[in-house]
């Protein structure tokens, strides 16, 4: 059965979101500055720079950043495996 692109994107996004939430929860129980805490909590950010337009009457800011850490990658992997076996 063919899966729609929207379902695939939603599943991967939810996997990343759940992984990020789990990393924050795990980080609460780890000693600050430890190697384990850095592995689970520290993230890598990337995305375009913010664009700020001041049009005197209107002030507009565009941009987004994606933050990836170890648990969000694990969450995406688990979500992709679940999507693979989902009918």
C-alpha positions in Angstrom: 0.0 0.0 0.0 1.4 3.4 -1.0 1.8 5.9 1.9 1.0 9.5 1.3 3.8 12.1 1.6 1.9 13.9 4.3 1.7 10.8 6.5 5.5 10.2 6.0 6.3 13.8 6.9 4.0 13.8 9.9 5.4 10.5 11.2 9.0 11.7 10.9 8.1 15.1 12.5 6.4 13.4 15.4 9.3 11.0 15.9 11.7 14.0 16.0 9.4 15.8 18.5 9.0 12.8 20.8 12.8 12.2 20.7 13.4 15.9 21.6 11.0 15.7 24.5 12.6 12.4 25.8 16.0 14.0 25.6 14.9 16.9 27.8 13.3 14.4 30.3 16.4 12.3 30.4 18.5 15.4 30.9 16.7 16.2 34.1 18.1 13.0 35.7 21.7 13.4 34.4 24.5 15.2 36.1 25.1 18.6 34.5 28.3 18.7 32.4 28.6 14.9 32.2 29.3 13.2 29.0 25.9 11.5 29.1 24.2 14.8 29.6 26.0 16.3 26.6 25.1 13.3 24.4 21.4 13.4 25.2 20.7 17.1 25.6 23.2 19.1 23.5 21.8 19.8 20.0 23.0 20.9 16.6 21.1 23.8 15.1 20.9 24.7 11.5 18.7 26.8 9.3 18.6 30.1 7.4 19.4 33.3 9.2 16.4 35.4 10.4 15.2 38.0 7.9 13.9 41.1 9.6 12.0 43.7 7.6 11.1 47.0 9.2 8.5 48.7 6.9 7.7 51.6 9.3 4.1 50.5 9.6 4.7 46.8 9.7 7.6 44.8 11.3 8.1 41.3 9.9 10.5 38.6 10.9 10.9 35.3 8.9 13.0 32.3 9.7 13.3 28.9 11.4 15.9 26.8 13.0 16.0 23.0 13.3 17.6 21.5 16.4 18.8 17.9 16.2 20.2 15.8 19.0 20.9 12.1 19.6 17.4 11.3 20.8 15.6 13.1 18.0 17.6 11.0 15.5 16.6 7.9 17.5 13.0 9.1 17.5 13.0 9.6 13.7 14.5 6.1 13.3 11.8 4.5 15.5 9.1 6.4 13.8 10.3 5.4 10.3 10.4 1.7 11.5 6.8 2.0 12.8 5.7 3.6 9.5 7.3 0.8 7.6 5.2 -1.8 9.4 2.0 0.3 9.5 -0.6 -0.7 7.0 
